[in-house]
Amino acid sequence: MHIDLKNNHGLPYLALAESYTVREDGKLKRRNRTVLNIGPLSRFDDGKPDFLARLRASFKEGKPIIPELEAFVGAGTDGQDVAIVFSRTDDTAAFSNPKNIGYFPLDGLYDQLGIYDVLNLQKSRSKIQYDLNGMAKLLIFGRVLAPASKSATWRSNDDYIFGVSSSEKEYEIYRALDVLNEKSDTIQKRMHHKISNTTGRDTDICFYDVTNYWFEIDDNDEDLLHKDGSIIREGLRRSGPSKAKNRKPIVQMGLFMDSNGIPIAFRLFPGNHIDQTTLRPAMKKTFGKMSFGRVIVVADGGLNSGKNLAHISKGGNGYIVSKSAKGSAKAQKRWILEQDGYVMNESGTFKLKSKIRTRTVEDEDGMKVELREKVISYWSKGQYDRARHENRKFFEYLDTVTKFPDKLKDKQSKLQKYLKKEEVDRATGEIVKTATFLSLDMDKINTDIGLMGYYTLITSETDMPDSEVIDKYGGLSRIEDSFRTIKSDLEGRPVFVNTPEHINAHFLICFIALTMIRIIQYRILVHQGKETKNVRNWEMGLSAGRIQKALANFEADAMPGGFYRLSKPDADLMLIMDALGIDAALRIPAEQSLRQLKYLFDKTNLM
């Protein structure tokens, strides 16, 4: 390395440079690259003669008169040329090979969420010889930074600056999946405990929703049976109502989330289990193993059943659930459409009303349970306009069949629920033959059209203001976004494993990765002074995709002399650093400085 004097917009500018020679197309060519921009000459010139010559001599002697250069003394080739010859047999160490350092905050979160402790204890108890925590880190970090198959994830260990796992056998990553499946509940419980003690997890409101993932297989998993034919374990991948409208076998996932948008727990169910049947077993496994006070469960209409609400109520908890206006009983529809009692806003775009009712339902044991609850009906012009737009083709078709009744014979499925079928005698006297005449039930059609834009909520919280109930129900959008994040950003499917144990472990990995991203988003909102529980206008600070990109692009490239050149941090990465409380001004660090940065993430409270 040597001291170079450049011209920067007409001003002399000092830089630390390195000369090297390359062979291109059989010819040697000289190159020069800047290692460090020192600054304008005028900033350092002491006014004495031959400053530049004295500076160069002091650097060569190992005692530079500019302190910033001390870290580079002895590095590189002391001014000698570096010869690089491009050929197929050259040592790849001569070329750029950047390594990821964006995993540092993920590594810190891994430890602070308590995952390391759970697996380290399991390793010592089971006398596991391979690097269990290293394998788990590879799987989780890879799911955030570069989602891929388990085999490709194992091969990515060299992509990290210091390497994440010491294991050398690929099959050990599948053994790690077995352990992750076995300790799934313990890991989720430990994560909940750690988050509750740091972010102050608020579980007064607990959101629950269900989604499913389809698998690229043709046949359902078979049940595991006893010799007597009774079921030991249901097949996991089974045909069911797919959210993706896919006929492939699916797996159902139920997810609990707190009011800050941070996941609490997840459960998997066979694909043929409808959403309604998942809530009770999910609550038993989650609430029974984790510390909760009274919880208000918020769920959509797919979870609204008497058995579910009875279970929630008998446990001393509350609920806010939706109910389809169109799917309501006739008496309820009449109440919704009756305009007495509605309170309209000034702009005429929103109105609501409510009533208190008592009803009796059956619990899962067939016992009668009395529920006292509030029913809220509200109408939104925005939702009404959206419904009209989404059903425009229906209205066009309705207009056609009204003018030309014979068209009812075509594409009846569109109007199936509105058709009236009448069997009419085709001869007088004794019935010999009948013909089916189709007509439209216009009363039913007009009622459903009239219900467009109306929504109904049912809650046990009879004293909670109507507007607050609506706001809290709106928080379900966060859990819907979590499902989108798992499916898209984290590439939760395709799932490159087949056994129930490995499938559960795969989704545990997705759950942990999602939790890490949500914690970073939570810290960003706090850093920006924004409301973390504002469900009406929820902000993420940064989207999951931008967080992934910022961390994946944060790299360090080894240079001669044991130094590293870092990728330029973008605005998103700087925001993440600031939000996590990391203050590190690294320019061209040595390896020890990078290790200190990693240590800083490990020891800083990231939650």
Secondary structure, 3 states (H helix, E strand, C coil): CEEEEEEECCEEEEEEEEEEEEEECCEEEEEEEEEEEEEEHHHHCCCCCCHHHHHHHHHHCCCCCCHHHHHHCCCCCCCCCEEEECCCCCCHHHCCCCEECCCHHHHHHHHHCCHHHHHHHHHHHHCCCCCHHHHHHHHHHHHHHCCCCHHHHHHHHHHECCCCCCCCCCCHHHHHHHHHHHCHHHHHHHHHHHHHCCCCCCCCEEEEEEEEEECCCCCCCCCEECCCCCEEECCCCECCCCCCCCCCCEEEEEEEECCCCCEEEEEEEECCCCHHHCHHHHHHHHHCCCCCCCCEEEECHHHCCHHHHHHHHHCCCEEEEEECCCCCCHHHHHHHHCCCCCEECCCCCEEEEEEEEEEEEECCCCCEEEEEEEEEEEEEHHHHHHHHHHCHHHHHHHHHHHHCHHHHHCCHHHHHHHEEEEEEECCCCCCCCEEEEEEECHHHHHHHHHCCCEEEEEECCCCCCHHHHHHHHHCHHHHHHHHHHHHCCCCCCCCCCCCHHHHHHHHHHHHHHHHHHHHHHHHHHHHCCCCCCCCCCCCCCCCHHHHHHHHHCCEEEECCCCEEEECCCCHHHHHHHHHCCCCCCCCCCEHHHHHHHHHHHHHCCCC
